[in-house]
Amino acid sequence: MLFKIFKFLLYHLTFKIVGVLKIFKNEDYIAQSLQLAMLLEVSAYPKPGNVHRTRDFLDTKFEHFLASAVALNPCWRKAAYKGFLISLGKLDFSNLNIGELIKEGVEKVKEWHHGGNTSLGTIMLLMPIAVAAGKTFMDENFNFNEKTLRENLKLIVESSTFIDAINVYKAINLVKPGGLGETRFLDVKKESSINEIIEKKIPLFEILKYSSSYDSISFEWVKNYKITFELGLPFFIKELIEVKDLNVAIVNTYLKVLSEVYDTLIIRKMGLKYAIEVSNRAKEALKAGGLKTIEGRKLVFKLDEDLAKYNSKLNPGATADIISSILAVAILKGVKP
């Protein structure tokens, strides 16, 4: 009898240990997937107008982006673990504190380099993905499911609170990203905005609804990562299958997104006219084959050279952030270099 009890307890203890080990393993997998996404995004070249492996800005260089990817690994792990807890019913969406996770990510990046704002938009996009991936792997018995991931993303962002809004505002003010103009609705640079958010308990998601009309990162949050899942990811997978070259697939996907979505960072810094011109030239380069053809390559390299003359003023940074999001999902699906 005692032996049977011992055997029963041992079985259940072993089952729990295996489950915990699987959680740790998947935490690492999610964190490393997002880290790799950041590294591949910045390494792909030439992504016209961005920092990449053969192009620096005056104050922000390639190595600053590498340092950012290293800095964020523990943040992705923490976010993934919270996703596991939500799936297990041990944490509510409303207590996730996604804004605090984003602020912690920004703080970690600042600790690791002196290159200014490299990753705010990427952190904004990838932090919900890290949480959603954690929940998805647990929901799907440690398997990945793209549909479930997107459903979980929707639940995560729509459950954001006014505390999340305050923390994201603090994160933005920590890095002071370029191109921040004044807005009539809860201007991020004004202390009065924080007071109004607290007084009216305005959730982060509601604020991003307003900014989604002029900011691609906000648009992705509000539209359930529409550009990532419906434009960029299918095109990237198709290109990768066709050319079997990761760099070509990434750059051509960058051109695809840029050609169809005016870069909102360029709009904020230089105006819509310049953003339209950059998108038209990306479309022209892609139509010629992008990096897949000799003519396309010439146009891509020429566009990179022309945009570099403006230093970072014609940097399609919002597009680059979305490429990180696309790559993160692709890698979680199983894409590897």
C-alpha positions in Angstrom: 0.0 0.0 0.0 2.8 2.4 1.0 4.6 1.5 -2.3 1.5 2.4 -4.3 1.2 5.8 -2.5 4.8 6.5 -3.1 4.5 5.6 -6.7 1.5 7.9 -7.1 3.3 10.8 -5.4 6.4 10.2 -7.5 4.4 10.2 -10.7 2.7 13.5 -10.0 5.9 15.1 -8.7 7.7 14.0 -11.9 4.8 15.4 -14.0 5.0 18.7 -12.2 8.8 18.9 -12.6 8.5 18.2 -16.3 5.9 20.9 -16.7 8.1 23.4 -14.9 11.1 22.5 -17.0 8.9 22.9 -20.2 7.9 26.4 -19.0 11.5 27.4 -18.4 12.5 26.0 -21.8 9.7 27.9 -23.6 10.5 31.1 -21.7 14.0 30.9 -23.1 12.7 30.0 -26.6 10.4 33.0 -26.7 13.1 35.4 -25.3 15.7 34.1 -27.8 13.2 34.3 -30.7 12.5 38.0 -30.0 16.2 38.7 -29.5 17.0 37.0 -32.8 14.3 39.0 -34.5 15.9 42.3 -33.3 19.4 41.1 -34.4 18.2 40.0 -37.9 16.2 43.2 -38.4 19.2 45.5 -37.8 21.6 43.2 -39.6 19.6 43.0 -42.8 21.2 45.3 -45.4 20.7 47.6 -47.0 17.4 48.6 -45.5 17.2 52.1 -47.0 17.3 54.9 -44.5 17.9 52.6 -41.4 21.0 51.8 -39.4 22.2 48.4 -40.6 25.4 46.4 -40.7 27.0 48.8 -43.2 25.4 52.1 -42.2 25.5 54.1 -39.0 23.9 57.4 -38.0 26.1 60.1 -36.4 25.0 59.3 -32.8 23.3 56.0 -33.2 25.3 53.1 -34.5 24.9 49.4 -35.4 26.5 48.2 -32.2 23.9 50.2 -30.2 21.1 48.1 -31.7 23.1 44.9 -30.9 23.4 46.0 -27.3 19.7 46.7 -27.2 18.9 43.1 -28.3 21.2 41.7 -25.5 19.7 44.1 -22.9 16.1 43.0 -23.6 16.5 39.2 -23.3 15.5 39.1 -19.6 12.5 41.4 -20.3 11.2 39.1 -22.9 11.6 36.1 -20.5 9.7 38.0 -17.8 6.9 38.9 -20.2 6.6 35.3 -21.5 6.4 34.0 -17.9 3.5 36.3 -17.2 1.8 34.9 -20.3 2.2 31.4 -18.8 0.7 32.6 -15.6 -2.3 34.1 -17.4 -2.9 30.8 -19.2 -2.8 28.9 -15.9 -5.3 31.3 -14.3 -2.8 32.6 -11.8 -2.7 36.2 -13.3 -5.5 38.3 -14.7 -5.0 40.3 -17.9 -5.9 43.5 -16.0 -3.0 42.8 -13.6 -0.5 42.1 -16.3 1.1 45.6 -16.1 2.2 45.7 -19.8 3.1 49.3 -19.4 5.5 48.6 -16.6 7.1 45.8 -18.7 7.6 48.3 -21.6 9.1 50.9 -19.2 11.5 48.3 -17.7 12.5 47.3 -21.3 13.3 51.0 -22.1 15.3 51.3 -18.8 17.3 48.1 -19.6 18.3 49.4 -23.0 19.4 52.7 -21.6 21.7 50.9 -19.2 23.5 49.1 -22.0 24.4 51.8 -24.5 24.8 55.5 -25.1 23.2 55.6 -28.6 19.9 57.2 -27.7 16.5 55.7 -28.7 17.1 52.5 -30.6 14.2 50.4 -29.6 11.1 52.1 -28.1 8.8 51.1 -31.0 10.2 47.6 -31.1 9.6 47.2 -27.4 6.1 48.5 -27.8 5.4 45.9 -30.4 7.3 42.9 -29.1 6.4 43.1 -25.4 2.7 42.1 -26.0 4.0 39.4 -28.4 6.2 38.0 -25.7 3.3 37.8 -23.3 1.0 36.4 -26.0 3.6 33.8 -27.0 3.8 32.6 -23.4 0.1 32.2 -23.1 -0.2 30.6 -26.5 2.4 27.9 -25.8 0.6 27.1 -22.6 -2.8 27.2 -24.2 -1.6 24.9 -27.0 0.2 22.3 -24.9 3.6 23.9 -25.6 3.0 24.2 -29.4 2.8 27.4 -31.4 -0.4 28.5 -33.1 -0.4 31.8 -35.1 -4.2 32.2 -34.8 -4.1 31.7 -31.0 -1.2 34.2 -30.7 -3.1 36.9 -32.5 -6.2 36.2 -30.4 -4.1 36.5 -27.2 -2.5 39.7 -28.5 -6.0 41.3 -28.8 -6.9 40.3 -25.3 -3.6 41.7 -23.9 -3.7 45.1 -25.5 -7.4 45.7 -25.0 -7.0 44.9 -21.3 -4.4 47.6 -20.8 -5.2 50.1 -17.9 -4.6 53.7 -17.1 -1.6 52.6 -15.0 -0.1 51.1 -18.2 -0.7 54.4 -20.0 1.2 56.3 -17.2 4.2 53.8 -17.5 4.3 54.1 -21.3 4.3 57.9 -21.0 7.2 57.6 -18.6 9.0 55.3 -21.0 8.6 57.7 -23.9 9.9 60.6 -21.8 12.9 58.5 -20.8 14.1 58.2 -24.4 12.6 61.3 -25.9 12.2 59.9 -29.4 12.6 62.2 -32.4 9.7 63.8 -34.2 7.5 64.2 -31.2 5.3 67.1 -32.1 2.5 68.6 -30.0 -0.9 66.9 -29.8 -4.2 68.3 -28.5 -5.1 65.0 -26.8 -3.0 64.0 -23.8 0.4 65.3 -25.2 3.1 62.9 -23.9 5.4 65.8 -23.1 3.0 67.6 -20.7 2.7 66.7 -17.0 -0.9 67.7 -17.1 -1.5 64.7 -19.4 -0.5 62.3 -16.6 -2.8 64.0 -14.2 -5.7 63.8 -16.7 -5.0 60.1 -17.3 -5.1 59.4 -13.5 -8.2 61.5 -12.9 -10.2 60.0 -15.8 -8.6 56.5 -15.6 -8.0 56.5 -19.4 -6.6 53.1 -20.5 -3.5 52.9 -22.7 -5.5 51.2 -25.5 -7.9 54.2 -25.6 -5.0 56.6 -26.0 -3.5 54.6 -28.7 -6.8 54.6 -30.6 -6.3 58.3 -31.0 -2.7 58.1 -32.0 -3.3 55.2 -34.4 -4.3 57.7 -37.1 -0.7 59.1 -37.2 1.5 56.4 -35.6 2.1 52.9 -37.0 3.0 51.4 -33.7 -0.3 52.6 -32.2 -2.1 51.3 -35.3 -0.7 47.8 -34.8 -1.9 47.8 -31.2 -5.4 49.0 -32.1 -5.8 46.9 -35.3 -4.5 43.6 -33.8 -1.1 43.8 -35.6 -2.8 44.0 -39.0 0.4 45.1 -40.9 2.4 42.4 -39.2 0.1 39.5 -39.8 -1.8 40.4 -43.0 0.9 42.3 -45.0 4.4 41.6 -43.8 4.4 38.1 -42.6 2.8 36.4 -45.6 5.1 38.3 -48.0 8.2 37.5 -45.9 7.4 33.7 -45.9 6.7 33.8 -49.6 10.0 35.6 -50.3 11.9 33.3 -48.1 10.5 30.2 -49.7 11.3 31.6 -53.2 14.8 32.9 -52.7 16.0 30.9 -49.6 18.0 33.9 -48.6 17.1 35.5 -45.2 18.7 38.9 -45.9 17.0 39.2 -49.3 13.6 38.2 -47.8 13.9 40.7 -44.9 15.0 43.6 -47.1 12.3 42.9 -49.7 9.7 42.7 -46.9 10.9 46.0 -45.6 10.4 47.5 -49.1 7.0 45.9 -49.3 5.8 47.4 -46.0 7.4 50.7 -46.7 5.9 50.9 -50.2 2.3 50.3 -48.8 2.4 52.1 -45.5 3.8 55.6 -45.3 6.4 55.7 -42.5 5.0 57.7 -39.6 8.4 58.5 -38.2 9.3 60.3 -41.4 5.9 62.0 -41.4 6.6 63.4 -37.9 10.1 64.5 -38.7 9.8 65.8 -42.3 6.2 65.7 -43.4 3.9 63.6 -45.5 5.4 64.8 -48.8 8.8 63.2 -48.0 7.1 60.0 -46.7 5.2 59.6 -49.9 8.3 60.1 -52.0 10.2 57.5 -49.9 7.4 55.0 -50.2 7.2 55.5 -54.0 10.9 54.8 -54.4 10.6 51.7 -52.2 7.8 50.6 -54.5 9.9 51.2 -57.6 12.8 49.2 -56.2 10.5 46.3 -55.2 8.8 46.3 -58.6 12.3 45.9 -60.2 12.8 42.8 -57.9 14.4 44.4 -54.9 17.5 42.5 -53.9 16.5 39.6 -56.2 17.7 41.3 -59.4 20.6 43.4 -60.6 18.4 46.4 -61.4 16.5 46.1 -58.2 19.7 46.0 -56.2 20.9 49.2 -57.8 17.7 51.0 -56.9 17.8 49.7 -53.3 21.4 50.7 -52.7 20.8 54.1 -54.4 17.8 54.7 -52.1 19.9 53.9 -49.1 22.6 56.3 -50.2 20.1 59.1 -50.8 18.3 58.7 -47.5 21.6 58.5 -45.6 22.4 62.1 -46.7 19.7 63.3 -44.4 21.3 61.4 -41.5 18.3 60.2 -39.5 15.7 62.6 -40.7 14.5 60.3 -43.5 14.8 57.1 -41.4 11.8 54.8 -41.9 12.1 53.8 -38.2 8.5 52.8 -37.7 8.8 50.4 -40.7 11.9 48.9 -39.1 10.0 48.3 -35.8 7.3 46.5 -37.7 9.9 44.3 -39.4 11.0 43.2 -36.0 7.4 42.3 -35.2 7.1 40.3 -38.4 10.4 38.5 -37.8 9.4 37.7 -34.2 6.3 35.9 -35.3 8.1 34.2 -38.1 10.8 32.9 -35.8 8.2 31.7 -33.2 6.6 29.8 -36.1 9.9 28.1 -36.7 11.9 30.2 -39.2 15.7 30.0 -38.5 18.7 31.5 -40.3 
